[in-house]
Amino acid sequence: MPNYTFHCKNCGQFTLSFKSTSGNKTQAVCPICQLDAKRVYFPPNLFSYSKELRSRIEKGMEPRRVKKEELGTKQIKKSANIQRPWQV
């Protein structure tokens, strides 16, 4: 169930849970004063990324373009020839 945070002018922020993500969730009715409240948008959670990647994203660094010739040849892994009679 997705949770959405809304901001009421009188009561402040509150969070509501919805059964699905479909539909328009830009406004909701405040559960305390029954006035319309607008949705609060938060930046994406970047805590799961490594520190290096997070700092690159925060700096706005664009990825480096690489040509096909710079990638080198594709190496194919050769599997060991192991006989396993129990494996079909």
Phi and psi restraints in degrees (range 20) as a CNS / XPLOR table:
assign (resid 1 and name C) (resid 2 and name N)
       (resid 2 and name CA) (resid 2 and name C) 1.0 -74.5 20.0 2
assign (resid 2 and name N) (resid 2 and name CA)
       (resid 2 and name C) (resid 3 and name N) 1.0 143.9 20.0 2
assign (resid 2 and name C) (resid 3 and name N)
       (resid 3 and name CA) (resid 3 and name C) 1.0 -108.0 20.0 2
assign (resid 3 and name N) (resid 3 and name CA)
       (resid 3 and name C) (resid 4 and name N) 1.0 136.5 20.0 2
assign (resid 3 and name C) (resid 4 and name N)
       (resid 4 and name CA) (resid 4 and name C) 1.0 -125.2 20.0 2
assign (resid 4 and name N) (resid 4 and name CA)
       (resid 4 and name C) (resid 5 and name N) 1.0 140.7 20.0 2
assign (resid 4 and name C) (resid 5 and name N)
       (resid 5 and name CA) (resid 5 and name C) 1.0 -103.5 20.0 2
assign (resid 5 and name N) (resid 5 and name CA)
       (resid 5 and name C) (resid 6 and name N) 1.0 133.8 20.0 2
assign (resid 5 and name C) (resid 6 and name N)
       (resid 6 and name CA) (resid 6 and name C) 1.0 -123.3 20.0 2
assign (resid 6 and name N) (resid 6 and name CA)
       (resid 6 and name C) (resid 7 and name N) 1.0 159.2 20.0 2
assign (resid 6 and name C) (resid 7 and name N)
       (resid 7 and name CA) (resid 7 and name C) 1.0 -124.0 20.0 2
assign (resid 7 and name N) (resid 7 and name CA)
       (resid 7 and name C) (resid 8 and name N) 1.0 119.9 20.0 2
assign (resid 7 and name C) (resid 8 and name N)
       (resid 8 and name CA) (resid 8 and name C) 1.0 -97.8 20.0 2
assign (resid 8 and name N) (resid 8 and name CA)
       (resid 8 and name C) (resid 9 and name N) 1.0 139.7 20.0 2
assign (resid 8 and name C) (resid 9 and name N)
       (resid 9 and name CA) (resid 9 and name C) 1.0 -64.0 20.0 2
assign (resid 9 and name N) (resid 9 and name CA)
       (resid 9 and name C) (resid 10 and name N) 1.0 -34.5 20.0 2
assign (resid 9 and name C) (resid 10 and name N)
       (resid 10 and name CA) (resid 10 and name C) 1.0 -89.2 20.0 2
assign (resid 10 and name N) (resid 10 and name CA)
       (resid 10 and name C) (resid 11 and name N) 1.0 -41.7 20.0 2
assign (resid 10 and name C) (resid 11 and name N)
       (resid 11 and name CA) (resid 11 and name C) 1.0 -102.9 20.0 2
assign (resid 11 and name N) (resid 11 and name CA)
       (resid 11 and name C) (resid 12 and name N) 1.0 -17.0 20.0 2
assign (resid 11 and name C) (resid 12 and name N)
       (resid 12 and name CA) (resid 12 and name C) 1.0 97.1 20.0 2
assign (resid 12 and name N) (resid 12 and name CA)
       (resid 12 and name C) (resid 13 and name N) 1.0 -152.7 20.0 2
assign (resid 12 and name C) (resid 13 and name N)
       (resid 13 and name CA) (resid 13 and name C) 1.0 -86.7 20.0 2
assign (resid 13 and name N) (resid 13 and name CA)
       (resid 13 and name C) (resid 14 and name N) 1.0 147.0 20.0 2
assign (resid 13 and name C) (resid 14 and name N)
       (resid 14 and name CA) (resid 14 and name C) 1.0 -149.0 20.0 2
assign (resid 14 and name N) (resid 14 and name CA)
       (resid 14 and name C) (resid 15 and name N) 1.0 156.9 20.0 2
assign (resid 14 and name C) (resid 15 and name N)
       (resid 15 and name CA) (resid 15 and name C) 1.0 -118.0 20.0 2
assign (resid 15 and name N) (resid 15 and name CA)
       (resid 15 and name C) (resid 16 and name N) 1.0 136.3 20.0 2
assign (resid 15 and name C) (resid 16 and name N)
       (resid 16 and name CA) (resid 16 and name C) 1.0 -122.4 20.0 2
assign (resid 16 and name N) (resid 16 and name CA)
       (resid 16 and name C) (resid 17 and name N) 1.0 147.3 20.0 2
assign (resid 16 and name C) (resid 17 and name N)
       (resid 17 and name CA) (resid 17 and name C) 1.0 -107.0 20.0 2
assign (resid 17 and name N) (resid 17 and name CA)
       (resid 17 and name C) (resid 18 and name N) 1.0 137.2 20.0 2
assign (resid 17 and name C) (resid 18 and name N)
       (resid 18 and name CA) (resid 18 and name C) 1.0 -119.4 20.0 2
assign (resid 18 and name N) (resid 18 and name CA)
       (resid 18 and name C) (resid 19 and name N) 1.0 155.3 20.0 2
assign (resid 18 and name C) (resid 19 and name N)
       (resid 19 and name CA) (resid 19 and name C) 1.0 -77.3 20.0 2
assign (resid 19 and name N) (resid 19 and name CA)
       (resid 19 and name C) (resid 20 and name N) 1.0 -22.9 20.0 2
assign (resid 19 and name C) (resid 20 and name N)
       (resid 20 and name CA) (resid 20 and name C) 1.0 -143.9 20.0 2
assign (resid 20 and name N) (resid 20 and name CA)
       (resid 20 and name C) (resid 21 and name N) 1.0 167.3 20.0 2
assign (resid 20 and name C) (resid 21 and name N)
       (resid 21 and name CA) (resid 21 and name C) 1.0 -93.6 20.0 2
assign (resid 21 and name N) (resid 21 and name CA)
       (resid 21 and name C) (resid 22 and name N) 1.0 -3.5 20.0 2
assign (resid 21 and name C) (resid 22 and name N)
       (resid 22 and name CA) (resid 22 and name C) 1.0 -78.3 20.0 2
assign (resid 22 and name N) (resid 22 and name CA)
       (resid 22 and name C) (resid 23 and name N) 1.0 154.7 20.0 2
assign (resid 22 and name C) (resid 23 and name N)
       (resid 23 and name CA) (resid 23 and name C) 1.0 100.3 20.0 2
assign (resid 23 and name N) (resid 23 and name CA)
       (resid 23 and name C) (resid 24 and name N) 1.0 173.7 20.0 2
assign (resid 23 and name C) (resid 24 and name N)
       (resid 24 and name CA) (resid 24 and name C) 1.0 -90.8 20.0 2
assign (resid 24 and name N) (resid 24 and name CA)
       (resid 24 and name C) (resid 25 and name N) 1.0 115.7 20.0 2
assign (resid 24 and name C) (resid 25 and name N)
       (resid 25 and name CA) (resid 25 and name C) 1.0 -113.5 20.0 2
assign (resid 25 and name N) (resid 25 and name CA)
       (resid 25 and name C) (resid 26 and name N) 1.0 34.8 20.0 2
assign (resid 25 and name C) (resid 26 and name N)
       (resid 26 and name CA) (resid 26 and name C) 1.0 -85.7 20.0 2
assign (resid 26 and name N) (resid 26 and name CA)
       (resid 26 and name C) (resid 27 and name N) 1.0 -22.5 20.0 2
assign (resid 26 and name C) (resid 27 and name N)
       (resid 27 and name CA) (resid 27 and name C) 1.0 -136.1 20.0 2
assign (resid 27 and name N) (resid 27 and name CA)
       (resid 27 and name C) (resid 28 and name N) 1.0 153.1 20.0 2
assign (resid 27 and name C) (resid 28 and name N)
       (resid 28 and name CA) (resid 28 and name C) 1.0 -149.3 20.0 2
assign (resid 28 and name N) (resid 28 and name CA)
       (resid 28 and name C) (resid 29 and name N) 1.0 166.4 20.0 2
assign (resid 28 and name C) (resid 29 and name N)
       (resid 29 and name CA) (resid 29 and name C) 1.0 -94.4 20.0 2
assign (resid 29 and name N) (resid 29 and name CA)
       (resid 29 and name C) (resid 30 and name N) 1.0 130.2 20.0 2
assign (resid 29 and name C) (resid 30 and name N)
       (resid 30 and name CA) (resid 30 and name C) 1.0 -64.6 20.0 2
assign (resid 30 and name N) (resid 30 and name CA)
       (resid 30 and name C) (resid 31 and name N) 1.0 130.6 20.0 2
assign (resid 30 and name C) (resid 31 and name N)
       (resid 31 and name CA) (resid 31 and name C) 1.0 -70.6 20.0 2
assign (resid 31 and name N) (resid 31 and name CA)
       (resid 31 and name C) (resid 32 and name N) 1.0 -15.3 20.0 2
assign (resid 31 and name C) (resid 32 and name N)
       (resid 32 and name CA) (resid 32 and name C) 1.0 -94.4 20.0 2
assign (resid 32 and name N) (resid 32 and name CA)
       (resid 32 and name C) (resid 33 and name N) 1.0 -55.6 20.0 2
assign (resid 32 and name C) (resid 33 and name N)
       (resid 33 and name CA) (resid 33 and name C) 1.0 -104.5 20.0 2
assign (resid 33 and name N) (resid 33 and name CA)
       (resid 33 and name C) (resid 34 and name N) 1.0 -3.3 20.0 2
assign (resid 33 and name C) (resid 34 and name N)
       (resid 34 and name CA) (resid 34 and name C) 1.0 64.3 20.0 2
assign (resid 34 and name N) (resid 34 and name CA)
       (resid 34 and name C) (resid 35 and name N) 1.0 23.4 20.0 2
assign (resid 34 and name C) (resid 35 and name N)
       (resid 35 and name CA) (resid 35 and name C) 1.0 -95.2 20.0 2
assign (resid 35 and name N) (resid 35 and name CA)
       (resid 35 and name C) (resid 36 and name N) 1.0 161.3 20.0 2
assign (resid 35 and name C) (resid 36 and name N)
       (resid 36 and name CA) (resid 36 and name C) 1.0 -70.0 20.0 2
assign (resid 36 and name N) (resid 36 and name CA)
       (resid 36 and name C) (resid 37 and name N) 1.0 139.4 20.0 2
assign (resid 36 and name C) (resid 37 and name N)
       (resid 37 and name CA) (resid 37 and name C) 1.0 -128.1 20.0 2
assign (resid 37 and name N) (resid 37 and name CA)
       (resid 37 and name C) (resid 38 and name N) 1.0 146.0 20.0 2
assign (resid 37 and name C) (resid 38 and name N)
       (resid 38 and name CA) (resid 38 and name C) 1.0 -95.7 20.0 2
assign (resid 38 and name N) (resid 38 and name CA)
       (resid 38 and name C) (resid 39 and name N) 1.0 151.3 20.0 2
assign (resid 38 and name C) (resid 39 and name N)
       (resid 39 and name CA) (resid 39 and name C) 1.0 -74.5 20.0 2
assign (resid 39 and name N) (resid 39 and name CA)
       (resid 39 and name C) (resid 40 and name N) 1.0 142.5 20.0 2
assign (resid 39 and name C) (resid 40 and name N)
       (resid 40 and name CA) (resid 40 and name C) 1.0 -101.6 20.0 2
assign (resid 40 and name N) (resid 40 and name CA)
       (resid 40 and name C) (resid 41 and name N) 1.0 127.1 20.0 2
assign (resid 40 and name C) (resid 41 and name N)
       (resid 41 and name CA) (resid 41 and name C) 1.0 -101.7 20.0 2
assign (resid 41 and name N) (resid 41 and name CA)
       (resid 41 and name C) (resid 42 and name N) 1.0 129.1 20.0 2
assign (resid 41 and name C) (resid 42 and name N)
       (resid 42 and name CA) (resid 42 and name C) 1.0 -107.1 20.0 2
assign (resid 42 and name N) (resid 42 and name CA)
       (resid 42 and name C) (resid 43 and name N) 1.0 152.6 20.0 2
assign (resid 42 and name C) (resid 43 and name N)
       (resid 43 and name CA) (resid 43 and name C) 1.0 -67.7 20.0 2
assign (resid 43 and name N) (resid 43 and name CA)
       (resid 43 and name C) (resid 44 and name N) 1.0 159.1 20.0 2
assign (resid 43 and name C) (resid 44 and name N)
       (resid 44 and name CA) (resid 44 and name C) 1.0 -64.5 20.0 2
assign (resid 44 and name N) (resid 44 and name CA)
       (resid 44 and name C) (resid 45 and name N) 1.0 154.0 20.0 2
assign (resid 44 and name C) (resid 45 and name N)
       (resid 45 and name CA) (resid 45 and name C) 1.0 -77.6 20.0 2
assign (resid 45 and name N) (resid 45 and name CA)
       (resid 45 and name C) (resid 46 and name N) 1.0 116.3 20.0 2
assign (resid 45 and name C) (resid 46 and name N)
       (resid 46 and name CA) (resid 46 and name C) 1.0 -106.7 20.0 2
assign (resid 46 and name N) (resid 46 and name CA)
       (resid 46 and name C) (resid 47 and name N) 1.0 10.6 20.0 2
assign (resid 46 and name C) (resid 47 and name N)
       (resid 47 and name CA) (resid 47 and name C) 1.0 -71.0 20.0 2
assign (resid 47 and name N) (resid 47 and name CA)
       (resid 47 and name C) (resid 48 and name N) 1.0 -21.2 20.0 2
assign (resid 47 and name C) (resid 48 and name N)
       (resid 48 and name CA) (resid 48 and name C) 1.0 -81.4 20.0 2
assign (resid 48 and name N) (resid 48 and name CA)
       (resid 48 and name C) (resid 49 and name N) 1.0 -11.1 20.0 2
assign (resid 48 and name C) (resid 49 and name N)
       (resid 49 and name CA) (resid 49 and name C) 1.0 -83.4 20.0 2
assign (resid 49 and name N) (resid 49 and name CA)
       (resid 49 and name C) (resid 50 and name N) 1.0 161.1 20.0 2
assign (resid 49 and name C) (resid 50 and name N)
       (resid 50 and name CA) (resid 50 and name C) 1.0 -69.3 20.0 2
assign (resid 50 and name N) (resid 50 and name CA)
       (resid 50 and name C) (resid 51 and name N) 1.0 161.8 20.0 2
assign (resid 50 and name C) (resid 51 and name N)
       (resid 51 and name CA) (resid 51 and name C) 1.0 -62.7 20.0 2
assign (resid 51 and name N) (resid 51 and name CA)
       (resid 51 and name C) (resid 52 and name N) 1.0 -39.0 20.0 2
assign (resid 51 and name C) (resid 52 and name N)
       (resid 52 and name CA) (resid 52 and name C) 1.0 -64.3 20.0 2
assign (resid 52 and name N) (resid 52 and name CA)
       (resid 52 and name C) (resid 53 and name N) 1.0 -46.7 20.0 2
assign (resid 52 and name C) (resid 53 and name N)
       (resid 53 and name CA) (resid 53 and name C) 1.0 -65.9 20.0 2
assign (resid 53 and name N) (resid 53 and name CA)
       (resid 53 and name C) (resid 54 and name N) 1.0 -40.8 20.0 2
assign (resid 53 and name C) (resid 54 and name N)
       (resid 54 and name CA) (resid 54 and name C) 1.0 -61.8 20.0 2
assign (resid 54 and name N) (resid 54 and name CA)
       (resid 54 and name C) (resid 55 and name N) 1.0 -41.6 20.0 2
assign (resid 54 and name C) (resid 55 and name N)
       (resid 55 and name CA) (resid 55 and name C) 1.0 -68.1 20.0 2
assign (resid 55 and name N) (resid 55 and name CA)
       (resid 55 and name C) (resid 56 and name N) 1.0 -35.3 20.0 2
assign (resid 55 and name C) (resid 56 and name N)
       (resid 56 and name CA) (resid 56 and name C) 1.0 -63.9 20.0 2
assign (resid 56 and name N) (resid 56 and name CA)
       (resid 56 and name C) (resid 57 and name N) 1.0 -42.5 20.0 2
assign (resid 56 and name C) (resid 57 and name N)
       (resid 57 and name CA) (resid 57 and name C) 1.0 -65.4 20.0 2
assign (resid 57 and name N) (resid 57 and name CA)
       (resid 57 and name C) (resid 58 and name N) 1.0 -42.9 20.0 2
assign (resid 57 and name C) (resid 58 and name N)
       (resid 58 and name CA) (resid 58 and name C) 1.0 -65.5 20.0 2
assign (resid 58 and name N) (resid 58 and name CA)
       (resid 58 and name C) (resid 59 and name N) 1.0 -33.4 20.0 2
assign (resid 58 and name C) (resid 59 and name N)
       (resid 59 and name CA) (resid 59 and name C) 1.0 -78.3 20.0 2
assign (resid 59 and name N) (resid 59 and name CA)
       (resid 59 and name C) (resid 60 and name N) 1.0 -15.3 20.0 2
assign (resid 59 and name C) (resid 60 and name N)
       (resid 60 and name CA) (resid 60 and name C) 1.0 79.6 20.0 2
assign (resid 60 and name N) (resid 60 and name CA)
       (resid 60 and name C) (resid 61 and name N) 1.0 26.5 20.0 2
assign (resid 60 and name C) (resid 61 and name N)
       (resid 61 and name CA) (resid 61 and name C) 1.0 -70.2 20.0 2
assign (resid 61 and name N) (resid 61 and name CA)
       (resid 61 and name C) (resid 62 and name N) 1.0 131.1 20.0 2
assign (resid 61 and name C) (resid 62 and name N)
       (resid 62 and name CA) (resid 62 and name C) 1.0 -86.3 20.0 2
assign (resid 62 and name N) (resid 62 and name CA)
       (resid 62 and name C) (resid 63 and name N) 1.0 149.0 20.0 2
assign (resid 62 and name C) (resid 63 and name N)
       (resid 63 and name CA) (resid 63 and name C) 1.0 -67.2 20.0 2
assign (resid 63 and name N) (resid 63 and name CA)
       (resid 63 and name C) (resid 64 and name N) 1.0 149.1 20.0 2
assign (resid 63 and name C) (resid 64 and name N)
       (resid 64 and name CA) (resid 64 and name C) 1.0 -77.2 20.0 2
assign (resid 64 and name N) (resid 64 and name CA)
       (resid 64 and name C) (resid 65 and name N) 1.0 135.9 20.0 2
assign (resid 64 and name C) (resid 65 and name N)
       (resid 65 and name CA) (resid 65 and name C) 1.0 -81.1 20.0 2
assign (resid 65 and name N) (resid 65 and name CA)
       (resid 65 and name C) (resid 66 and name N) 1.0 133.2 20.0 2
assign (resid 65 and name C) (resid 66 and name N)
       (resid 66 and name CA) (resid 66 and name C) 1.0 -122.0 20.0 2
assign (resid 66 and name N) (resid 66 and name CA)
       (resid 66 and name C) (resid 67 and name N) 1.0 133.4 20.0 2
assign (resid 66 and name C) (resid 67 and name N)
       (resid 67 and name CA) (resid 67 and name C) 1.0 -86.2 20.0 2
assign (resid 67 and name N) (resid 67 and name CA)
       (resid 67 and name C) (resid 68 and name N) 1.0 162.2 20.0 2
assign (resid 67 and name C) (resid 68 and name N)
       (resid 68 and name CA) (resid 68 and name C) 1.0 -60.9 20.0 2
assign (resid 68 and name N) (resid 68 and name CA)
       (resid 68 and name C) (resid 69 and name N) 1.0 -35.4 20.0 2
assign (resid 68 and name C) (resid 69 and name N)
       (resid 69 and name CA) (resid 69 and name C) 1.0 -67.3 20.0 2
assign (resid 69 and name N) (resid 69 and name CA)
       (resid 69 and name C) (resid 70 and name N) 1.0 -28.3 20.0 2
assign (resid 69 and name C) (resid 70 and name N)
       (resid 70 and name CA) (resid 70 and name C) 1.0 -76.8 20.0 2
assign (resid 70 and name N) (resid 70 and name CA)
       (resid 70 and name C) (resid 71 and name N) 1.0 -19.5 20.0 2
assign (resid 70 and name C) (resid 71 and name N)
       (resid 71 and name CA) (resid 71 and name C) 1.0 -73.4 20.0 2
assign (resid 71 and name N) (resid 71 and name CA)
       (resid 71 and name C) (resid 72 and name N) 1.0 -27.5 20.0 2
assign (resid 71 and name C) (resid 72 and name N)
       (resid 72 and name CA) (resid 72 and name C) 1.0 88.5 20.0 2
assign (resid 72 and name N) (resid 72 and name CA)
       (resid 72 and name C) (resid 73 and name N) 1.0 -174.8 20.0 2
assign (resid 72 and name C) (resid 73 and name N)
       (resid 73 and name CA) (resid 73 and name C) 1.0 -84.1 20.0 2
assign (resid 73 and name N) (resid 73 and name CA)
       (resid 73 and name C) (resid 74 and name N) 1.0 149.8 20.0 2
assign (resid 73 and name C) (resid 74 and name N)
       (resid 74 and name CA) (resid 74 and name C) 1.0 -81.6 20.0 2
assign (resid 74 and name N) (resid 74 and name CA)
       (resid 74 and name C) (resid 75 and name N) 1.0 125.2 20.0 2
assign (resid 74 and name C) (resid 75 and name N)
       (resid 75 and name CA) (resid 75 and name C) 1.0 -96.4 20.0 2
assign (resid 75 and name N) (resid 75 and name CA)
       (resid 75 and name C) (resid 76 and name N) 1.0 132.2 20.0 2
assign (resid 75 and name C) (resid 76 and name N)
       (resid 76 and name CA) (resid 76 and name C) 1.0 -98.5 20.0 2
assign (resid 76 and name N) (resid 76 and name CA)
       (resid 76 and name C) (resid 77 and name N) 1.0 129.5 20.0 2
assign (resid 76 and name C) (resid 77 and name N)
       (resid 77 and name CA) (resid 77 and name C) 1.0 -75.5 20.0 2
assign (resid 77 and name N) (resid 77 and name CA)
       (resid 77 and name C) (resid 78 and name N) 1.0 132.5 20.0 2
assign (resid 77 and name C) (resid 78 and name N)
       (resid 78 and name CA) (resid 78 and name C) 1.0 -100.2 20.0 2
assign (resid 78 and name N) (resid 78 and name CA)
       (resid 78 and name C) (resid 79 and name N) 1.0 124.4 20.0 2
assign (resid 78 and name C) (resid 79 and name N)
       (resid 79 and name CA) (resid 79 and name C) 1.0 -82.5 20.0 2
assign (resid 79 and name N) (resid 79 and name CA)
       (resid 79 and name C) (resid 80 and name N) 1.0 148.8 20.0 2
assign (resid 79 and name C) (resid 80 and name N)
       (resid 80 and name CA) (resid 80 and name C) 1.0 -67.7 20.0 2
assign (resid 80 and name N) (resid 80 and name CA)
       (resid 80 and name C) (resid 81 and name N) 1.0 141.3 20.0 2
assign (resid 80 and name C) (resid 81 and name N)
       (resid 81 and name CA) (resid 81 and name C) 1.0 -84.9 20.0 2
assign (resid 81 and name N) (resid 81 and name CA)
       (resid 81 and name C) (resid 82 and name N) 1.0 87.5 20.0 2
assign (resid 81 and name C) (resid 82 and name N)
       (resid 82 and name CA) (resid 82 and name C) 1.0 -106.7 20.0 2
assign (resid 82 and name N) (resid 82 and name CA)
       (resid 82 and name C) (resid 83 and name N) 1.0 129.1 20.0 2
assign (resid 82 and name C) (resid 83 and name N)
       (resid 83 and name CA) (resid 83 and name C) 1.0 -88.5 20.0 2
assign (resid 83 and name N) (resid 83 and name CA)
       (resid 83 and name C) (resid 84 and name N) 1.0 122.1 20.0 2
assign (resid 83 and name C) (resid 84 and name N)
       (resid 84 and name CA) (resid 84 and name C) 1.0 -127.2 20.0 2
assign (resid 84 and name N) (resid 84 and name CA)
       (resid 84 and name C) (resid 85 and name N) 1.0 96.1 20.0 2
assign (resid 84 and name C) (resid 85 and name N)
       (resid 85 and name CA) (resid 85 and name C) 1.0 -65.7 20.0 2
assign (resid 85 and name N) (resid 85 and name CA)
       (resid 85 and name C) (resid 86 and name N) 1.0 -23.1 20.0 2
assign (resid 85 and name C) (resid 86 and name N)
       (resid 86 and name CA) (resid 86 and name C) 1.0 -81.6 20.0 2
assign (resid 86 and name N) (resid 86 and name CA)
       (resid 86 and name C) (resid 87 and name N) 1.0 -12.2 20.0 2
assign (resid 86 and name C) (resid 87 and name N)
       (resid 87 and name CA) (resid 87 and name C) 1.0 -98.3 20.0 2
assign (resid 87 and name N) (resid 87 and name CA)
       (resid 87 and name C) (resid 88 and name N) 1.0 126.3 20.0 2
